[in-house]
Amino acid sequence: MFSRDRWDEIIEALSRNWFRTALTAFGVLWGIFILVVLLAAGKGLENGVKKGFGGIATNSMFMWTQTISKSYKGLPKGRRFSYDLDDVAAIKENMPQLRYVSPRNQLGGFGGANNVVRGLNSGAFNVYGDYPEYIEQQPMNITSGRFLNYGDIEGNRKIAVIGEGVRKALYDKGEEHIGTYVKINGVNFMVVGTYSMVSSNGNAEEDEKQIYVPFTAFSQAFNMGNRVGWMAVTAKDGYSITQLKSEVFDIIKNRHSIHPKDDRAIGNFDLYEEFQKVDGLFIALKIVAYFVGILVLLSGIIGISNIMLIVVKERTKEIGIRRALGASPWSIRGQILMESVFLTIISGMMGISLGTALIYILNKILDANGPVEMFANPSVDLGTVITALLILIFSGLLAGFIPAQNAIKVKPIDALRNE
C-alpha cells in the first residue's frame, strides 16, 4: 500500500483510457450521490416534523373523563364523573415514575362568544387554569414579563400570561401591556407576561390566542372548586408513559368506583405513542434510502467489475511476465484489488462531495427564504459519511475480487504466448 511504484502503476493503468475510467466511475459517483441526497432529504423531513412538536415533552399523555360504560358496585353505566385535585395527589403519591402531573381547567373555546375584554377591545380566547410546570410540558418563548410561579398558586393571584395574538387583538401597537388588566368573564386579571410558541406547526396564530392563569385563581374566580378538567402527565426519563398509563388509569378507576375493564371511561391521547409511530416512519424511510442508494451503487460496482475484467484481459502479457519473474499470487491479486478500491473510493468521495455541496446550497436557500413547514435543515452526520466510506471500500473489494481471481489464474507460459 505504501509502495510508490505500485501507486504510479495504478495511476498509469487507470489514466491509460481516461474516458472509459470516467464513465465507469460515474456509476459509483451517482449511486453514492443518490444515497447521500436521499438520507439528507429524509433527515430534513424528520427535522421538520419533529420541529412541529415544538419542543413539547413527547413522553406525555393528556387524559380526560368520558361516560362510564360498565355498571360496577351497584352504580349504573352511563354516568359521568369528574377529576379532582385529590386524584392528582393520589397519582403523584403512587407513581414516582412520573415527572409532572399537571391538572388543567379551561374556559372559552373555538368559535365561542367574546369572553375577554380590555377597554373597548374584546375577543374570544381560550383561557387555561394551569400550574407553573406546564411550561416544561409545552415549551413557550416568554417574550415579556414572566410565566406563572408557585407564589401565584399559593396566593390565588389573579394574574395572566397572554399570547402574542391576544396582545395584538387587545392592545394598540407599542402600547404597554405589563401591569394592565384584562377582564375574563367579568373578572379582572393583571397581565404579567406574554408568550409566543416555540414552533408554529402551521397553528401559530391560534396557539398564541390563549391565556394562562394560575389554577387556584381560575378555580376561585369561576367557581370550579376542587374540580379538574383534564390532566397533562409526563413520565421521567427512562420510563415510557405508554407503559405507565394503565397504572394511572387503575388509580383513577379505583378512586371513582369504575369497573377495572371499562376502557371507555377515561379518554387519553398518548403523545409518546404517536411520536414513536413518527420515529418508526423515519427509520423505515432511512432503510428505503439505503436500499435505493445501494442498488444504484451496485449498478456502478458491476460496471467497475466489468471494466476491471477488461483491464485484466488487456494486461494478460504483463501479468504473465510478472508471474515469470516471481511475483506471488497475492501480489497480483493485491494490485487488481487496490486499483478497484482506489477507483471506487475516488469516484465515491466525489459523489459525497457533490451531495454535500447540494445540501449546503439547499440549506442556504432555506435560510434565505425562511422556514418551510415540515422540512428543516437537511443534513447527513459524520456517522453517515463513515458508513458511506465503509460501503465504498467493501464495494471496491467486491468489484475487484472476480477480476483479481481471474488474474492469478493466468499461467505465465500461456500469458507470454498471448498476442
N, C-alpha and C positions, 0 to 999 in steps of 0.2 A: 504493500500500500504506500510506503514511503519511498519507493524507488522512482527517481526522476525519469529514468529511461522508460519505465513502464508507463508513466503518465504521458510522456512525449508520444509513445506509441499509441495510446488511447486517443489522444487529441488528433494525431495524424490519421488514424483509421476512421474516426467519425467525421473529420473535415474533408476527407478524400472525395466524398459525394455529399456536399453540404446540403443541397436541395432535398435529397432523399432523407437525410437526417432530420432536417427541419420539419418536413411533412410528417415523419414518424413521431417526432417529439410533440407535435401539435395535438395528437390524440391524448397523450398523458396530460399536457397543459390544460386542455379543455375539460378533461374529466375532473381534475383537482380543482379547477376554477369553478365548475358547476357545484362541486361538493362544498366549497367554502361559501359560495353565494347562497346556496340553499340553507346551510346552517346559520348564516348571518341573518337571512330573512326570517327563519323560524325564531331566532333569538329576539329579533325586533318585534315580531308579533307577540311573543311571550312577554317581553318587557311592557308592551302597550297594554295587554290585557291585565297583567298584574298591577300596572300603574293605576288601572281603573279601580282597583280595590282601595286606592287612596291611603295606603299605609294602615288600613283597618286591621285590627287584631284578627287574623284569619282563623285562629284556633278558638273560635267563639260560636255561640248559638244564641238565637233570640227565642224566647218561649212565652206563650200567652195561653189564656184559658179558652176552652170550647165547651160545647154541650156534652154532658156525660151520657154515654151510650149504653151503659150496663147498670142495672139495679144492683145495690150492694148494701148489706147490713140494714135491710128494711127501707132503704132510701130508694126512690124511684129513678128510673132513667129519664133523660130529657131535662133534668135540672141543670142549672148553671152555678158556677162558683167563681170566687174572686181570690186572687193572691193578696197577701197582706205582708207587712214588714216582719211578722213572726216567721213566715215562710222563708224570707230572705235570711234571717238569723239562723234558722234551722239548717238551711243548705250550707251556709258558711261554717257552722259548727261541725257538721258531719262530713263535709267534703274538703279536707285540707289540700286536695289536689287542684282546687280552683284558685285562680289568682284574683278574679273580680266577679262579684255577683251584684250587678247594678239594677236596683228597682227603678222603673220609669213610669211616668204618667204623661198624658197628652191632652191638650185642648186644640180645637180647630181641626183643620184637615183640608184636603184639596177640594176646591170648589165651594168651600163654606162661606158663611157671611163674614163681613168685616168684624174682626174681634180685637184689633189693636188700633188705638187712636193716639195721635200725638198732635196737639193743636188742631189745625184744620185738616190734617192728613190722616188717612186711615188705610187699613189693609187687612186682608185675610191671611194669617200666617199660622203655621204650626208652632205651638208653644209646648215645650217639654219641661217636666219636673225631673231633675237629674241630680246625681251625686258627682263630686269632683272627678272621680276616676273614669268617668265616661269618656273624657278626652283621650285617655290611654287606649280605649277600645275603638274610638272613632277619632283619629287624629285630626286636628284643625290648626290652621295658622291664626294665632291671635294677632290681629292687625292693629289693635289699640287696646289699652287698658289691660284687663286680666280675665281669666276664666273663674268658675266657681271654686270656692275652697270650703274646708270644713268649719271655718268660722261662720260662714254664711248658713251652713246646715244647722249648726248648733244654735245660732241666734235667730233662726227663722227670718233672715233678712230678705226683704223684698227687693232683690236686685236682679238684673237681667243682662245676659250676653246676647247681642243681636248679630245676625248675619249681615254681610255687606249688602245683600239685596234688600233687607229690611231698612238699613240705614239710608240707602238711596231712595227708597219709597217714602220714608217719613221725614227726612231731613233735606234741606237745600244743600247744594254743593258748597263745600267749605264750612258749613255750619258745625259748631261744636256740639258733640253728642254725649261725651262722657260727663256724667253727673246730672244729665237731664232725665226726665221721667216719661215713660210711655204708659198708657192705660190699657191693661189687658182684662177684657170682660169687666170693665169698670173699676179695676183695682190698679193703683199706681205702683210701678216698679221702676227703680232707678237704673239707668244704663251704666254698667261699669266696664264694658268691653265690647269689641266687635271681632268677628272671625271671618275667615274665608276657608273654603275646603281645600285640603291638600291636593286632591285630584278631582277633576270635574266629572270624568267618565260620561260626558255628554249631559250632565244634570247640574252643572254648577249653579245656574241661576235659581233653580228650585231648591237645591240643598242650602243655599245661602239666604233663603227666605224663611228662616227658622229662628226661634228664640229659646234660649236655655235659662231656666230659673232654678233656684235651689229646691230640691224635692220637698223639704219641710215647709217652705213658704208656699209652694204650689198647693200642697195638701191643705194648709190652713186657709189660704185665700179662696180656694174653690171647693171647700167642704168635702175633701176626699177622705178625711180621717186617716185610717190605717191602711187603706186600700192601695194596691199596686196594680197598674195596668198590665205591664209585662216586664220581663227581665232580660238583660243582656249578660250572658255568662261566658267567661273566658277561662280556659284551663292554663295551668302553669306549663312552662317548658318541660318537655319530656313526657307529657300526657296528651292524650287525644280527647277532645271534647266529644267526639263521636262515640268513643268507648265509655265515657263517663256519664253521658246524658241519661242512660237508663237508670242509673243510681239516683240522679237528681229527680227524675220523674217519680221514682219509688217513694222518695221522701215526701213529695207533694201529694201523691195518691194516699199515702198513709195518713197524712195530716187532714185531708179533706174527705176521708172515707170513700175513696174511689176504688172500683174493682181493679186489682193488680193487672188484669189483662185488658183493661179498657184503654186502647191505644188512640182513641179519638178525643179523649177528654183534654189532653194537653197538646196544643199546636206548637210547632217549632220549626225554625229554619236553621239548619246546620251549615254554617258558613264554611267550616273546615272540610266537610264532606264535599261541598261544591268546589272548594279550592283544590281538593285532591283530584277531582274529575278534570279540572282545567290542567293541573300539573300532569296528569296521565296523558292528556291530549297532546301536550307539547313533547313528552317523551316519545310518543308514537310518531309525531312529526319529525323528530330528530332521527329516529330509526329509519323513516322513509327517506330522509335526506341522505343518510349514509348509504342506504340501499341503492338509490338512484345514482348518487355520485360514484359509488364503487363500480356499478355496472358500466357507466360511461368510461370510468378509468380503466376497467377491464378491457374494453374495446381498444383503448390505446396501448395497453400492455400486450395484447395479441399482435398489434401492429409492430411493436418493438421486437417481439419474439420472432416474427416472420422476417423482419429485416436482419436480425442477428443471424438467422439461418442462412440468409443470402450472403452475409458478410463471411460467415464460416466457409461457405462454398467457394467464395472468391479467394479466400486465403488458404485454400487446401494445401497448395505447394509450400507456402510459408510455414504452415503448421507442421508439414512433413519434415522440412529442414530442421525446425526447432526440435522435433522429436528425435531426429537422427543425431543431432548434436548433444542429446542427453537431457532435454527438457522433460520434467516429470509430468504425469497426467494432471496433478494438482496445479502445476504452474500454468498449463494450457487452460484448464478449467477456470482458474482464478482470473486469468486475463480476460476471458469472454464475460465472466460474471461482473467483473469490475467495469467493463465497457457498458454493459447493460444497466447496471446500477447507476453509473455516472450519468448516462443519458436520461434515465428515468428521474433521478433527483434534480438535475438541472432543469429539465422541462417542467417537472412538478413544482419546483420552487418559483419558477416564472409564473405558473398558474396561481400559486398562493399570493405572489406579489400583485398580480393583476386583480385578483379577487379582493385583496386588502385595499388596493387603490380605489376600486369601485365602491367599497363600503365607506371609505373615507369621504369620497365625493358625495355619496348619498347622505351621510351624516351632516356634511356641510350644508347641503340643500335643505335638510330638515331643520337645522339650526337657523338658517336664514329665513325660512318661510313659517317658522313657528311649529308647535307640536301638531302631529297628526293623530287623530283618535285611533286607538287600537294598534298603533305602531310607533315604536320608540327605540332609538339607539341600537340599530342592527350592528352586531359585532360578533367576533369569534375570539375566544380566550386562548391563552398560551397552551392550555391542555389540548385544545383542538388542533393547533398548529403542530404540536409534538405528535399527536395521533396521526395527522396527515403525513408527517415526515416518516413515521414508522411504516405507514401504509406504502409510501413510496419505496422505501428500502426493501420491504417484503416483495412489492410488485416488481422491482428491478431484478431481484434474485429469481423470482418466478419466471420473468420474461427471458432471463439468460440461462436458465437451467437446461432446457432441451437443447439449445444450440451448443452449450458447453459440453453436454454429454456426447453430442454428435462430433464435436471437435476432438475429444480424446479417443474416439473410436477410429480416427483416421490412422491407418498404418503408414509408417514412414515410406516404405518402398512403393506403396500404391500412390501416395501423395506426390512423390518425386516423378512418377510416370505421368501424372495428370497434366494435361495441356490446357 
